[in-house]
């Protein structure tokens, strides 16, 4: 009995993407469907390699097709192609070499925003994405310190070549100044520097470009919104009321700038005692999640107070590199998966990927 491609596609409609809420056939995820007698082979092309249910969807796809009469074996290849969440319809020109720009901001300083930016970027890279980082905090560029980078930027004759470490492409004002030299600039100079970071850097095929924003609501966020299409912003807070109040202002700012909030991260959410594993809510409990619900934005997760996070940032070996299997690193991986899912949800408003059938 021959197996029809239409029957295979119909069987696969039982498999749904939990984030997009539709079946993988309608979403256009099925690629390169080939049928040879009783052997069926196809590719499931997801919208991000950071999909947490990738293996589950593979198993469901295989099981669904194996139930068809005449099918003797099923080969499922899992792949991913990150799509742009924002395109030319935004009125801004897409950034060459970059699919999605993600701002990581906070309403106030001291909440661990740069730590989150760096470890989130590494987590996305470890999950299979191509990732870059812009140190958007011009006055206090700490990304080079946290990545253990001391370098001089070079050009290819036309554009600046980003520095690379831990699988990341990185640009920072810290590469252009002496360690202790203060940067005393007015707003227009900040805007000019950011324009250079975006448009005069040779970004190479990035799925995600993480922009570590300065704290507060000011010039850099305004320049970002005016310069490039931004997929969305992640707002970092801690559980204290003073941080939550400032974070509300940050979410409101991004809304005014027409930058969607991809989600809220609650950093320093709890301290787990290394001796007894008791969790202490030093700065309060659940404030970030409650605020996310009130503001109707996604909650991306909690990150613990963990001494090696601080030590890794000081030594230039981030936690995701120094302790990749720790509980805290797994929390960063979960954060990366949820953030990527939000970008995928935003990207799906654009055209779906066409099905390719090979007989």
NULUMGU-828742 format. One record per residue: residue in three letters; x, y, z of N, C-alpha, C in turn. Coordinates in steps of 0.001 Angstrom, whole numbers, padded with zeros to 6 digits. Example, Ala and Ser with C-alpha at 12.3 -4.5 7.8 and 13.67 -1.06 7.14 Angstrom:
BEGIN
PT res    n_px    n_py    n_pz   ca_px   ca_py   ca_pz    c_px    c_py    c_pz
PT ALA  013190 -005690  007800  012300 -004500  007800  013200 -003300  007800
PT SER  012850 -002250  007080  013670 -001060  007140  012900  000030  007870
***
This chain:
BEGIN
PT res    n_px    n_py    n_pz   ca_px   ca_py   ca_pz    c_px    c_py    c_pz
PT UNK  000851 -001200  000000  000000  000000  000000  000888  001252  000000
PT UNK  000678  002158 -000962  001475  003375 -001037  000956  004401 -000038
PT UNK  001867  005197  000434  001528  006233  001405  001445  007576  000677
PT UNK  000372  008284  000859  000185  009574  000205  000717  010708  001092
PT UNK  001312  011699  000429  001823  012864  001161  000701  013565  001911
PT UNK -000484  013617  001301 -001614  014290  001952 -001993  013596  003249
PT UNK -001882  012268  003277 -002206  011527  004499 -001184  011811  005592
PT UNK  000080  011909  005196  001140  012222  006169  000903  013595  006784
PT UNK  000598  014569  005929  000360  015927  006428 -000869  015979  007334
PT UNK -001879  015256  006978 -003088  015240  007806 -002791  014622  009172
PT UNK -001989  013559  009174 -001625  012915  010441 -000820  013854  011330
PT UNK  000036  014672  010710  000909  015576  011470  000167  016759  012076
PT UNK -001067  016950  011681 -001824  018071  012234 -002180  017891  013705
PT UNK -001955  016696  014228 -002222  016499  015661 -001100  017086  016517
PT UNK  000044  017405  015888  001195  017937  016628  001108  019464  016618
PT UNK  001076  020044  017806  000898  021492  017924  002103  022138  018581
PT UNK  002422  023343  018140  003441  024144  018805  002772  024810  020014
PT UNK  003246  024537  021240  002548  025052  022425  002611  026570  022562
PT UNK  003647  027197  021989  003766  028652  022086  002895  029355  021051
PT UNK  002861  028820  019837  002099  029452  018766  000648  028981  018725
PT UNK  000357  027845  019396 -001019  027395  019532 -001657  026868  018267
PT UNK -000836  026436  017304 -001375  025887  016051 -000570  024656  015664
PT UNK -001123  023867  014744 -000431  022637  014383  000751  022929  013459
PT UNK  001705  022010  013419  002958  022256  012716  002812  022231  011201
PT UNK  001724  021686  010697  001482  021726  009247  000984  023108  008849
PT UNK -000011  023604  009566 -000538  024945  009301  000540  026004  009473
PT UNK  001420  025791  010441  002501  026743  010688  003584  026697  009612
PT UNK  003558  025693  008769  004569  025585  007720  005886  025013  008188
PT UNK  005853  024233  009270  007085  023678  009825  007584  022437  009062
PT UNK  006713  021789  008309  007107  020543  007645  007817  020865  006333
PT UNK  009041  020397  006233  009880  020663  005059  010392  019337  004506
PT UNK  010671  019334  003212  011377  018220  002558  010728  016866  002842
PT UNK  009433  016811  002692  008720  015542  002892  009019  014596  001722
PT UNK  009559  013441  002046  009907  012450  001018  009353  011094  001421
PT UNK  008759  010384  000454  008167  009071  000705  008779  008061 -000257
PT UNK  009350  006999  000306  009970  005942 -000504  009397  004612 -000028
PT UNK  008366  004146 -000717  007694  002929 -000269  007043  003173  001077
PT UNK  007456  002390  002084  006910  002571  003424  007742  003480  004299
PT UNK  008824  004009  003718  009696  004888  004511  009308  006346  004289
PT UNK  009081  007068  005372  008709  008479  005316  009786  009294  006011
PT UNK  010223  010356  005348  011234  011235  005929  010788  012679  005744
PT UNK  010948  013479  006772  010632  014905  006666  011402  015669  007736
PT UNK  011455  016970  007535  012112  017864  008482  011063  018711  009176
PT UNK  011212  018872  010487  010394  019820  011243  011284  021029  011528
PT UNK  010978  022129  010865  011806  023334  010988  011140  024311  011954
PT UNK  011690  024412  013166  011142  025280  014196  011610  026716  013996
PT UNK  011027  027624  014778  011381  029036  014627  012537  029460  015533
PT UNK  013052  028550  016342  014231  028842  017151  014872  027529  017589
PT UNK  016202  027462  017616  016844  026260  018166  016690  026167  019682
PT UNK  016204  027243  020304  016031  027262  021758  014655  026773  022178
PT UNK  014029  025944  021367  012697  025424  021699  012800  024356  022793
PT UNK  012144  024534  023941  012287  023576  025039  011559  022256  024802
PT UNK  010625  022212  023830  009857  020987  023590  010226  020357  022245
PT UNK  011436  020619  021785  011880  020110  020487  011816  018594  020417
PT UNK  012341  017915  021431  012348  016453  021422  010935  015887  021515
PT UNK  010098  016544  022290  008712  016104  022421  007994  016197  021078
PT UNK  008208  017283  020353  007555  017454  019056  008084  016440  018039
PT UNK  009355  016116  018124  009915  015090  017240  009255  013736  017492
PT UNK  009150  013368  018762  008549  012075  019111  007074  012028  018723
PT UNK  006355  013119  018937  004937  013163  018570  004768  013045  017061
PT UNK  005640  013684  016301  005562  013635  014841  005805  012219  014335
PT UNK  006824  011576  014882  007128  010203  014462  005964  009271  014795
PT UNK  005429  009399  016005  004337  008511  016430  003085  008713  015577
PT UNK  002810  009968  015216  001604  010258  014429  001674  009619  013051
PT UNK  002838  009684  012409  002978  009143  011059  003077  007618  011084
PT UNK  003682  007060  012123  003810  005601  012218  002450  004911  012287
PT UNK  001416  005624  012695  000088  005025  012798 -000588  004851  011445
PT UNK -000045  005445  010396 -000671  005359  009076 -000469  003972  008468
PT UNK -001484  003419  007804 -001318  002130  007108 -000242  002238  006029
PT UNK  000616  001229  005953  001654  001201  004930  002962  001842  005327
PT UNK  003006  002513  006487  004249  003153  006941  005057  002151  007753
PT UNK  006298  001903  007315  007163  000959  008018  008216  001656  008870
PT UNK  008612  002854  008477  009605  003592  009261  009424  005087  009020
PT UNK  009811  005871  010023  009693  007329  009937  011000  007950  010417
PT UNK  011550  008836  009604  012758  009570  009974  012398  011050  010083
PT UNK  012596  011600  011271  012269  013002  011522  013570  013758  011798
PT UNK  013822  014771  010993  014988  015631  011182  014510  016938  011805
PT UNK  015087  017322  012926  014713  018575  013582  015706  019674  013200
PT UNK  015190  020800  012781  016048  021947  012451  015348  023211  012923
PT UNK  016006  024339  012729  015406  025608  013138  015910  026719  012227
PT UNK  015035  027657  011979  015419  028875  011263  014748  030039  011964
PT UNK  015554  030824  012644  015015  031977  013367  014550  033011  012350
PT UNK  013335  033500  012577  012783  034511  011681  012735  035872  012374
PT UNK  012670  036913  011556  012635  038265  012087  011277  038553  012713
PT UNK  011315  039132  013916  010067  039535  014556  009580  040871  014016
PT UNK  010496  041690  013512  010155  043007  012983  010834  043151  011639
PT UNK  010117  043643  010639  010697  043811  009309  010595  045241  008827
PT UNK  010691  045412  007513  010655  046737  006923  009341  047464  007150
PT UNK  008282  046697  007488  006989  047340  007721  007003  048230  008955
PT UNK  008052  048119  009789  008162  048973  010971  008517  050405  010616
PT UNK  008920  050622  009373  009353  051957  008966  010835  052180  009161
PT UNK  011528  051209  009746  012971  051311  009940  013657  050233  009112
PT UNK  014826  050539  008598  015551  049584  007780  016101  048460  008647
PT UNK  015908  047192  008248  016517  046086  009005  018031  046239  009079
PT UNK  018595  045764  010154  020036  045855  010353  020712  044717  009597
PT UNK  021607  045006  008654  022267  043935  007899  022971  042944  008825
PT UNK  022717  041657  008593  023370  040616  009373  022703  040307  010691
PT UNK  021554  040950  010993  020884  040757  012288  019401  040493  012053
PT UNK  018897  039411  012636  017470  039100  012495  016626  039763  013579
PT UNK  017057  039686  014835  016242  040199  015936  017096  040951  016947
PT UNK  016676  042164  017275  017349  042975  018290  016524  042917  019565
PT UNK  017167  042535  020665  016495  042426  021957  017179  043359  022944
PT UNK  016437  044322  023469  016974  045216  024496  016778  044574  025863
PT UNK  017823  044624  026682  017709  044167  028073  017894  045391  028952
PT UNK  016816  045821  029599  016862  047064  030354  016358  046899  031770
PT UNK  016442  047997  032520  015969  048023  033903  015620  049447  034256
PT UNK  014693  049596  035194  014302  050935  035605  015317  051607  036494
PT UNK  016202  050824  037107  017215  051370  038001  018480  050545  037904
PT UNK  019574  051091  038432  020829  050356  038437  020897  049358  039583
PT UNK  021859  048463  039508  022111  047544  040605  021242  046312  040649
PT UNK  020471  046036  039584  019586  044873  039607  020185  043682  038849
PT UNK  021407  043835  038324  022056  042715  037644  021732  042628  036162
PT UNK  021417  043752  035561  021006  043781  034159  022107  043286  033226
PT UNK  023342  043730  033433  024434  043295  032559  024744  041818  032778
PT UNK  024675  041365  034003  024855  039935  034292  023822  039101  033555
PT UNK  022577  039564  033565  021517  038856  032842  021788  038897  031346
PT UNK  022178  040063  030825  022444  040196  029386  023508  039218  028922
PT UNK  024618  039175  029638  025750  038343  029239  025396  036862  029316
PT UNK  024809  036433  030432  024496  035008  030574  023338  034579  029674
PT UNK  022385  035479  029422  021316  035189  028469  021895  034988  027077
PT UNK  022818  035858  026678  023439  035745  025351  024176  034417  025207
PT UNK  024938  034032  026234  025678  032768  026172  024712  031588  026150
PT UNK  023626  031676  026938  022632  030598  026948  022006  030415  025567
PT UNK  021656  031500  024905  021096  031413  023556  022096  030786  022591
PT UNK  023376  031164  022740  024411  030591  021876  024580  029099  022135
PT UNK  024537  028690  023400  024676  027277  023733  023502  026453  023193
PT UNK  022352  027093  023041  021182  026402  022511  021181  026329  020989
PT UNK  022201  026922  020366  022350  026769  018922  022132  028015  018096
PT UNK  021928  029159  018727  021698  030400  017995  023001  031162  017797
PT UNK  023010  032031  016788  024123  032959  016584  023757  034274  017257
PT UNK  024631  034721  018177  024263  035805  019089  025353  036875  019130
PT UNK  024921  038121  019197  025831  039245  019400  025391  040052  020600
PT UNK  026310  040872  021122  026008  041736  022270  026531  043136  021979
PT UNK  025666  044129  022144  026076  045534  022143  026021  046030  023577
PT UNK  027123  046578  024049  027165  047193  025368  026626  048611  025212
PT UNK  025326  048772  025439  024681  050057  025233  024859  051029  026383
PT UNK  025486  050585  027462  025746  051481  028591  027049  052225  028305
PT UNK  026944  053304  027564  028128  054030  027097  028952  054571  028263
PT UNK  028275  055069  029312  028988  055671  030439  029633  054627  031353
PT UNK  029028  053451  031435  029572  052406  032308  029642  051085  031584
PT UNK  030546  050953  030615  030598  049729  029795  031249  048572  030544
PT UNK  030429  047662  031072  030943  046568  031894  030944  045216  031195
PT UNK  030391  045144  029987  030355  043860  029286  031764  043291  029067
PT UNK  032767  044102  028645  034118  043523  028478  034660  042908  029760
PT UNK  034404  043558  030902  034861  043015  032192  034205  041673  032460
PT UNK  032908  041581  032249  032195  040342  032559  032542  039212  031607
PT UNK  033003  039556  030400  033408  038529  029447  034924  038305  029447
PT UNK  035651  039041  030288  037104  038877  030349  037789  039285  029053
PT UNK  037352  040388  028465  037866  040803  027158  038639  042107  027270
PT UNK  039855  042088  026757  040651  043301  026565  041158  043250  025140
PT UNK  040599  044094  024299  040935  044006  022887  040825  045366  022243
PT UNK  041450  045516  021103  041302  046701  020275  040515  046301  019040
PT UNK  039488  047044  018731  038676  046722  017570  039430  047021  016278
PT UNK  039145  046238  015259  039779  046434  013952  038675  046584  012907
PT UNK  039062  047017  011719  038103  047144  010630  038533  046245  009478
PT UNK  037572  045992  008585  037894  045237  007378  038107  046179  006194
PT UNK  038308  047442  006509  038471  048456  005475  037204  049251  005247
PT UNK  036065  048673  005677  034781  049363  005513  033993  049459  006816
PT UNK  033971  048351  007558  033200  048326  008793  034041  047799  009954
PT UNK  033574  048102  011176  034230  047585  012378  033912  046098  012510
PT UNK  034927  045321  012822  034748  043881  013035  034534  043644  014534
PT UNK  033405  043065  014948  033180  042868  016379  034176  041881  016978
PT UNK  034493  042100  018248  035333  041137  018962  034506  039877  019224
PT UNK  035186  038763  019468  034474  037504  019684  035017  036772  020907
PT UNK  034096  036222  021685  034458  035363  022812  033232  034564  023239
PT UNK  033472  033336  023674  032412  032440  024143  031300  032291  023100
PT UNK  031654  032390  021823  030668  032242  020767  029838  033476  020505
PT UNK  030186  034603  021118  029444  035849  020958  030239  036854  020133
PT UNK  029533  037658  019349  030119  038830  018705  029802  040030  019587
PT UNK  030823  040829  019931  030668  041834  020984  031209  043191  020540
PT UNK  030450  044246  020854  030885  045624  020653  030634  046394  021945
PT UNK  031634  047181  022363  031495  047976  023585  032373  049211  023507
PT UNK  031899  050296  024110  032739  051481  024244  033970  051167  025082
PT UNK  033883  050110  025898  035030  049713  026704  036224  049276  025875
PT UNK  036000  048907  024608  037106  048548  023721  037804  049777  023148
PT UNK  037183  050947  023329  037686  052163  022671  038252  053181  023647
PT UNK  038193  052896  024953  038668  053846  025956  039616  053153  026929
PT UNK  040354  053952  027676  041173  053424  028760  040265  052987  029907
PT UNK  040747  052051  030712  039912  051459  031762  039272  052497  032681
PT UNK  040043  053506  033104  039552  054467  034092  039097  055779  033483
PT UNK  039100  055865  032155  038760  057138  031504  037253  057353  031529
PT UNK  036784  058484  032099  035343  058755  032090  034882  059207  030708
PT UNK  033658  058885  030383  033066  059316  029118  032056  060408  029460
PT UNK  032375  061634  029084  031553  062786  029449  030950  063338  028162
PT UNK  029807  062802  027816  029164  063140  026540  027756  063647  026771
PT UNK  027327  064502  025844  025937  064908  025796  025139  063923  024928
PT UNK  023817  064079  024958  022918  063163  024269  023237  062926  022805
PT UNK  023484  063963  021991  023757  063734  020568  024970  062846  020322
PT UNK  025968  062915  021199  027148  062066  021034  026808  060614  021346
PT UNK  025953  060399  022338  025485  059044  022635  024767  058457  021421
PT UNK  023897  059257  020826  023133  058795  019665  024074  058424  018522
PT UNK  025082  059234  018307  026041  058959  017235  026799  057662  017485
PT UNK  027211  057436  018746  027943  056208  019076  027079  054976  018848
PT UNK  025813  055047  019257  024917  053909  019060  024670  053645  017579
PT UNK  024539  054717  016807  024378  054548  015366  025558  053785  014777
PT UNK  026756  054108  015235  027945  053397  014759  027921  051940  015182
PT UNK  027533  051688  016427  027492  050313  016920  026526  049465  016101
PT UNK  025430  050050  015699  024448  049294  014927  024833  049177  013458
PT UNK  025154  050289  012845  025201  050343  011388  026596  050335  010784
PT UNK  027606  050522  011604  028963  050512  011075  029776  049335  011604
PT UNK  029067  048316  012078  029702  047089  012567  029320  045950  011633
PT UNK  030253  045088  011339  030017  043963  010431  029461  042776  011218
PT UNK  028172  042860  011547  027514  041755  012233  027342  040594  011257
PT UNK  027670  039379  011703  027703  038222  010808  026573  037246  011133
PT UNK  025476  037343  010400  024390  036352  010424  023899  036054  011832
PT UNK  023520  037090  012567  023048  036908  013936  021559  036598  013968
PT UNK  021180  035621  014801  019774  035383  015088  019251  036399  016093
PT UNK  020080  036704  017103  019688  037627  018162  020856  038569  018470
PT UNK  020555  039858  018565  021527  040852  019011  021010  041426  020325
PT UNK  021694  041094  021409  021313  041554  022740  021929  042933  022974
PT UNK  021096  043900  023346  021588  045241  023668  021468  045441  025169
PT UNK  022616  045503  025849  022631  045758  027288  022423  047259  027490
PT UNK  021238  047631  027932  020851  049037  028045  021380  049649  029340
PT UNK  021588  050964  029357  021897  051611  030635  020660  051632  031509
PT UNK  020821  051805  032821  019635  051842  033689  018806  053102  033447
PT UNK  017528  053007  033788  016671  054178  033705  015998  054335  032360
PT UNK  015360  055468  032192  014596  055775  030984  015167  057044  030382
PT UNK  016026  056881  029369  016696  058065  028860  017084  057989  027405
PT UNK  018184  058681  027073  018591  058901  025689  018810  057626  024902
PT UNK  019444  056625  025524  019814  055427  024773  018566  054690  024289
PT UNK  017555  054571  025154  016317  053907  024743  015645  054678  023610
PT UNK  015654  055992  023692  015063  056806  022638  015821  056627  021329
PT UNK  017151  056628  021384  017964  056428  020183  017728  055050  019585
PT UNK  017608  054048  020457  017362  052683  019989  016056  052610  019215
PT UNK  015007  053204  019775  013692  053123  019143  013656  053867  017819
PT UNK  014469  054901  017676  014469  055709  016467  015370  055140  015374
PT UNK  016312  054288  015751  017369  053885  014822  017097  052576  014108
PT UNK  016631  051568  014845  016547  050213  014289  015253  049544  014720
PT UNK  014780  048559  013946  013603  047798  014375  013959  046860  015520
PT UNK  013269  046986  016632  013575  046208  017841  012494  045154  018045
PT UNK  012919  043892  018187  011951  042808  018398  011218  042979  019718
PT UNK  011922  043465  020730  011283  043654  022024  012303  043890  023109
PT UNK  011794  044131  024320  012648  044426  025466  012375  043441  026584
PT UNK  013437  043069  027276  013340  042282  028506  013665  043223  029654
PT UNK  012785  043300  030641  012975  044200  031778  013409  043378  032981
PT UNK  014552  043755  033555  015106  043057  034717  014731  043824  035979
PT UNK  014215  043109  036975  013860  043725  038244  014337  042828  039375
PT UNK  014281  043341  040572  014439  042521  041778  013118  042605  042545
PT UNK  012913  041758  043558  011593  041723  044201  011237  042949  045043
PT UNK  012224  043828  045399  011894  044954  046270  010942  045920  045605
PT UNK  010144  046588  046408  009158  047529  045884  009800  048677  045125
PT UNK  010962  049164  045598  011597  050289  044909  012028  049885  043502
PT UNK  012497  048654  043334  012884  048172  042011  011655  047945  041141
PT UNK  010602  047403  041729  009391  047143  040967  008767  048437  040453
PT UNK  008787  049481  041287  008224  050765  040861  008978  051307  039653
PT UNK  010312  051217  039693  011112  051698  038562  010921  050812  037338
PT UNK  010709  049527  037560  010504  048611  036438  009188  048905  035718
PT UNK  008174  049301  036477  006919  049704  035853  007157  050877  034903
PT UNK  007998  051800  035332  008298  052948  034475  009033  052501  033214
PT UNK  009916  051519  033361  010650  051016  032198  009694  050367  031197
PT UNK  008750  049551  031692  007767  048923  030798  006938  049995  030103
PT UNK  006529  051033  030859  005740  052120  030274  006544  052873  029216
PT UNK  007849  053053  029471  008700  053730  028491  008761  052947  027192
PT UNK  009020  051640  027267  009111  050835  026053  007780  050849  025299
PT UNK  006683  050872  026041  005375  050932  025389  005220  052223  024606
PT UNK  005651  053341  025212  005565  054636  024524  006458  054675  023289
PT UNK  007549  053946  023335  008493  053924  022212  008116  052852  021183
PT UNK  006963  052209  021372  006486  051157  020456  007439  049964  020388
PT UNK  008071  049671  021527  008909  048479  021652  008173  047510  022577
PT UNK  007738  046360  022070  006987  045441  022938  007864  044874  024047
PT UNK  007277  044653  025202  007990  044009  026303  007871  042499  026143
PT UNK  009000  041852  025882  009007  040393  025719  008756  039695  027046
PT UNK  009104  040357  028142  008871  039749  029438  009673  040405  030539
PT UNK  009362  039998  031755  010027  040503  032960  010809  039373  033607
PT UNK  012021  039680  034023  012883  038734  034727  013060  039217  036156
PT UNK  012839  038345  037117  013062  038684  038514  014428  038134  038921
PT UNK  015395  039035  039035  016755  038649  039423  016916  038750  040938
PT UNK  017893  037999  041467  018137  037970  042916  016843  037640  043660
PT UNK  016097  036689  043115  014763  036378  043633  014807  035654  044964
PT UNK  015839  034866  045191  015933  034113  046439  017383  033659  046627
PT UNK  017704  033302  047854  019021  032744  048163  018837  031321  048650
PT UNK  019474  030377  047968  019424  028972  048372  020685  028654  049163
PT UNK  020520  028296  050420  021664  028000  051279  022434  026793  050724
PT UNK  023746  026933  050476  024504  025817  049918  024646  024641  050888
PT UNK  024424  024875  052196  024574  023808  053188  023289  023017  053394
PT UNK  022153  023746  053487  020895  023065  053811  019845  023171  052717
PT UNK  020136  023956  051662  019243  024144  050514  017991  024938  050863
PT UNK  017930  025518  052069  016780  026355  052427  016802  027630  051594
PT UNK  015639  028011  051061  015544  029214  050237  015049  030390  051073
PT UNK  015802  031491  051031  015432  032699  051767  015103  033807  050776
PT UNK  013941  034428  050955  013526  035526  050079  014056  036834  050650
PT UNK  015342  037077  050438  016021  038211  051055  015396  039538  050632
PT UNK  015043  039663  049367  014526  040929  048847  013007  040914  048628
PT UNK  012322  039916  049191  010888  039805  048967  010587  038612  048076
PT UNK  009308  038391  047828  008927  037196  047064  007833  037521  046047
PT UNK  008078  037103  044803  007023  037106  043794  006641  038450  043227
PT UNK  007398  039501  043551  007015  040828  043070  007050  040946  041562
PT UNK  008063  040352  040937  008195  040441  039488  007064  039732  038769
PT UNK  006702  038547  039260  005625  037790  038620  004282  038491  038794
PT UNK  004054  039043  039975  002811  039780  040216  002719  040996  039317
PT UNK  003834  041717  039173  003842  042897  038315  003604  042522  036857
PT UNK  004210  041426  036410  004010  040971  035030  002537  040678  034772
PT UNK  001885  040034  035736  000459  039729  035577 -000365  041004  035517
PT UNK -000040  041968  036378 -000786  043226  036402 -000613  044001  035093
PT UNK  000608  043974  034545  000893  044716  033323  000573  043914  032070
PT UNK  000168  042670  032254 -000195  041777  031147  000963  041591  030166
PT UNK  002140  041333  030746  003311  040983  029946  003838  039641  030454
PT UNK  004559  038884  029624  005045  037574  030060  006024  037671  031232
PT UNK  005974  036672  032083  006981  036531  033144  007967  035461  032699
PT UNK  009240  035832  032571  010237  034940  031995  010966  034085  033021
PT UNK  010805  034380  034312  011408  033507  035306  012173  034223  036398
PT UNK  012577  033426  037388  013343  033919  038535  014782  033432  038448
PT UNK  015699  034301  038847  017116  033950  038915  017577  034085  040358
PT UNK  018366  033138  040870  018725  033157  042288  019903  034080  042606
PT UNK  020035  034396  043887  021289  034968  044394  022248  033796  044555
PT UNK  023376  033862  043862  024297  032726  043849  025698  033280  043709
PT UNK  026544  033017  044707  027860  033653  044744  028669  033474  043463
PT UNK  028686  032284  042836  029457  032139  041600  028985  033031  040448
PT UNK  027738  033505  040476  027307  034455  039445  028135  035727  039562
PT UNK  028254  036243  040796  029051  037451  041020  030522  037192  040738
PT UNK  031030  036059  041204  032442  035746  040988  032766  035602  039502
PT UNK  031861  034991  038763  032073  034825  037334  032104  036149  036605
PT UNK  031220  037075  037011  031221  038396  036397  032487  039162  036697
PT UNK  033009  039014  037906  034242  039719  038281  035468  039131  037594
PT UNK  035479  037827  037380  036661  037157  036829  036668  037105  035308
PT UNK  035541  037447  034682  035463  037373  033227  035113  035988  032708
PT UNK  034665  035111  033608  034197  033770  033212  032752  033648  033679
PT UNK  031780  034035  032829  030382  034049  033264  029911  032680  033748
PT UNK  028875  032705  034574  028351  031469  035153  028044  030424  034091
PT UNK  027474  030831  032957  027115  029896  031903  028328  029176  031325
PT UNK  029514  029735  031526  030762  029098  031100  031394  028349  032265
PT UNK  031438  028991  033434  032134  028407  034577  031398  027257  035228
PT UNK  030064  027351  035310  029261  026290  035936  028029  026011  035064
PT UNK  028230  025468  033875  027109  025315  032945  026020  024358  033415
PT UNK  026336  023472  034370  025340  022502  034836  024702  022890  036164
PT UNK  025014  024063  036682  024464  024475  037975  022980  024802  037863
PT UNK  022316  024851  039007  020899  025210  039040  020692  026604  038471
PT UNK  021592  027526  038810  021468  028896  038317  021636  028948  036798
PT UNK  022555  028162  036246  022728  028127  034790  021491  027562  034111
PT UNK  020881  026555  034735  019649  026007  034160  018537  027057  034156
PT UNK  018558  027953  035159  017577  029044  035184  017813  030008  034017
PT UNK  019077  030249  033675  019381  031100  032527  018980  030416  031215
PT UNK  019165  029113  031140  018733  028379  029941  017220  028493  029774
PT UNK  016490  028328  030870  015025  028456  030811  014629  029869  030393
PT UNK  015350  030860  030897  015098  032250  030502  015317  032419  029003
PT UNK  016409  031856  028484  016701  031959  027053  015614  031303  026222
PT UNK  015145  030143  026664  014082  029442  025918  012792  030261  025889
PT UNK  012439  030846  027018  011195  031632  027069  011315  032920  026267
PT UNK  012493  033559  026333  012690  034782  025555  012633  034486  024064
PT UNK  013280  033406  023638  013250  033024  022227  011836  032696  021786
PT UNK  011064  032068  022669  009673  031744  022336  008868  033017  022100
PT UNK  009099  034046  022910  008372  035300  022730  008737  035971  021402
PT UNK  010007  035883  021008  010413  036430  019712  009741  035636  018594
PT UNK  009671  034313  018748  009018  033475  017741  007542  033822  017607
PT UNK  006876  034045  018733  005463  034424  018694  005289  035728  017927
PT UNK  006189  036684  018186  006117  037960  017468  006400  037775  015984
PT UNK  007330  036887  015664  007714  036700  014260  006621  036025  013454
PT UNK  005735  035284  014131  004753  034513  013375  003694  035394  012724
PT UNK  003616  036633  013094  002685  037526  012415  003122  037779  010974
PT UNK  004369  037410  010685  004878  037541  009324  004575  036263  008541
PT UNK  004940  036213  007267  004565  035100  006384  005138  033784  006889
PT UNK  004371  032705  006713  004819  031384  007130  005758  030787  006107
PT UNK  006522  029792  006538  007485  029134  005662  006758  028144  004764
PT UNK  006994  028167  003458  006277  027254  002572  006734  025810  002737
PT UNK  005825  024898  002471  006099  023465  002527  006828  023016  001263
PT UNK  007833  022182  001437  008525  021596  000303  008289  020093  000323
PT UNK  007717  019536 -000762  007442  018105 -000848  008317  017515 -001930
PT UNK  009025  016446 -001597  009868  015751 -002562  009340  014332 -002682
PT UNK  009036  013907 -003898  008547  012540 -004111  009672  011670 -004659
***
